[in-house]
Amino acid sequence: MKQIIVAIDGWSSCGKSTLAKQMAKVLGYIYVDSGAMYRAITLYFLRNHIDWDKEKEVKEALKDIELDFRTNDQNGTVEIYLNDENVEYLIRDLIVAEKVSEVAAVKAVREFAVAQQQKLGKKKGIVMDGRDIGTVVFPKAELKLFMTADNAVRVERRFKELVEKNPNITIEEVAENIQMRDYIDSNREVSPLRQAKDAIVIDNTNLTPEEQLKKALKLVKNISG
């Protein structure tokens, strides 16, 4: 089987990362969570009180950011490091989630992240999920998937994920956060969330993770032989 690039885009809390991780594991591909990159940058900005509305301040801050993906030897998962610090769990906090779409809409931030993402994909054999992977990062990807799901299902999934870390969070807060992120992601000036013309839509409202994986792997097989 020839190695290809699998680009997965879609709305937040649609299971993009779950599918991407599963596909990478089965195919023996490298998995890159592009959203984790933007979250790590957001975490850095929040920690260092960077005003992302000020272009000069943002560009200076980006010079001090080094992002890296490393495999956790204990559980085999790929985790993101910010300047040699494992921030995989810190970036999942609601405080970061509330600001990440704003930070990701900044032109200099996107250019910084996209350049790193494209470098990672040069050798192919990669599965990457995000908002603009099939439209901007890898417009020539051999397989493009666009994930979607019923809004209520998305809210419920995200709530279950966050309530374990923050028992005080309410489902209303989660619903508001998803709605806000959807709006910012699809209306931003730079690289808005769009379904690529040649993307295959997977609505996983009523699909189990196993069912959607089976569907996606069949599509890979059709392309790579």
N, C-alpha and C positions, 0 to 999 in steps of 0.2 A: 504493500500500500504506500502510495506516495504521500509525503507529509504536506499538509495544507494549513492555512490560517482559518480559524473559526472565529467569526466576529458575532458577539451576542449583545444586542441592544434591547432597550425596553424601559418601561416605567419602573419606578422604585417598588421594592417588595413584590416583585413578580417571579422571584426564584432564579434570577439570572446567575448569581454567584453559585448557587447550589448546582445548577445544571452544568455550568462551566467547570467547576471542580470535579464533578463526576466524569464528564467527558474527558478531561485531561488525564485523570487517573486511568480510565479504561484504555485510552489511546496511547498513553505514555507520552503525552504532550506536556509542555510547560503551561501552567495556568497563571494568568496575570489579572489581578483585580484592579482595574483602572480606577474604580471608585475609591479604593483604599488609598491610592496616590493622592487624590483630591482631599480626602479626609485627613491624611497625614499633613498635608500642606496647611489645611485649615487649623489643625491642632497646633502647628508651629506658629501660625499667625496669632491665634488666641493667646498662647503662652507668652509670646513676645510683644503683644499689644501692637501688632501691625495693622495699620489702617488700609484695608484693601481697596478703598476708593482713591488712594493716592498712588498713581502709577510708579513714581520714582521710588517710593518706599517699598512697594511690592517687588520691583526689579532688584533692589538691593537685598531684600530678604531672601529671594529665590537663590541668590548666589551662595547663601549659607545653608541651603537645604540639599541633603543627599538622601535619596530614597533607594532602598534595596529590598529584594524579596529573598527570603531564606527558608529552607525547609526545616521544620521542627523535627528533630531526630526521634522524639518520643512518640509523636502521633502521626508523623508524615505529612502534616498540613503545611502549606506555604504561608508564611507570615511576613508582614511588612515591617521594615526597620526605618526609622527616621534618625539620621545622624548616629547610626550604630545602636540605637535604642529600640527594643521591640515595643511597638505601639499598637499591635494588632487589636488589643482589647480596649485600649484607651480611645481609639478612633471610633468605636461603636457607640459612644456615649451620646445622649440626646442633645447635649450642648453643641457637640460637633455636627450632629445631624441637622440641627436648626440653622447652621451657618454655611454648611458645605456647598449648597447650591449657589449661594451668593459668591463665594470664593471661586467656585468652578466657572462662573460666568465672566471672570476677569480675563481679558485677552492674554496678558503676559503669563498668567497661571496656566491657561490652556496650552499655549505654545510650548511652555516648559515641560508640561506633562506629556503632550503629544509627541514631542521629539524623543523623549525617553521610551515611550510605548513603541514607536516605530523602530527604534534601535533593537528592542527586544524581539521584534517580529521578523527581522532580516533572515534568520535561518529557518523560518517556517516552523511547523510542528508546535503551534501555539494556540491556546484558547484564551480569548480576552473578552471580558464583559464590561459594559459601561453604557454611555448615552450616545456617543458619536463614533463608535468603533467601525461600523460598516459604512458610515457616510464620510468621515474625516480621517480617522487614523489609518484604516485599511480599506480604502474604497475598492480595491481590487481583490479583496479576500475571496477565496474560493467558495466559502459557505458563510452566508449571513442569516442570522436568526433574529427575529424581533419578538420579544416576550410581552405578553399582556395577560391580564386576569381581571375578574370582577373587582370593583373598588372595595366592596365590603370584605371580600376574601383577603385582599392585600392588607387592609387595616388590621384584620384579625391576626394574620401571619406576623406582621411587624410588632404588634402588641405582645404576642407570645414570646418573641425574640427579646424585646426590651424589658419586659416585666421581671424576667429572671435576674437582670442586673439592677433594675430600679423598681422595687415593689410598689413605690408610691406613684408611679406613672399611671395616667388614666387613658382609656381608649379614645377619649375625645381629643386629648393632646396628640396622640399618634395620628388620628384622622386629619387633624389640622396640619400637622407636619408634612404628611404625605401630599395633601392638597397643595400646600405652599411649594413643595419641591417640584411637583408636576408642573405647576404654573411657571416657575422660574426656569426649569430645565427646557420647557418647550417654547418659551418666549424670549430667551436670552439672545443677544445680538450675535455672539460668537458660538458657532457649533451647536445650534439648538437641537434638542432631541427630535429626530425625524426617523421615520421608517424608510430605509433605503429601498429604492424601486425594485431591486432584485432580492430583497430579504424575504425569507419564508416566515410567516407568522405562526407562533405557537401560543395558543390561548390555553393556559394551564389551570383555569378556574376549577375544572373537574378532573384534572389529571393528577396522579400520584407522581412523586419524583421518579419512580421507576418507569412509569409509562412515558413520561416526557423524555427520559434518557434514551429509552428504546427507540422512540421516534427520531430523536436527534442523531443517534448513531447510525440509523438506517440511511439518513441523508448524507452522512459522511461517507459511508460505504459506497453510495451511488456515485459520489464524486471521485474518491480516491482509489476505487477499485478493490 
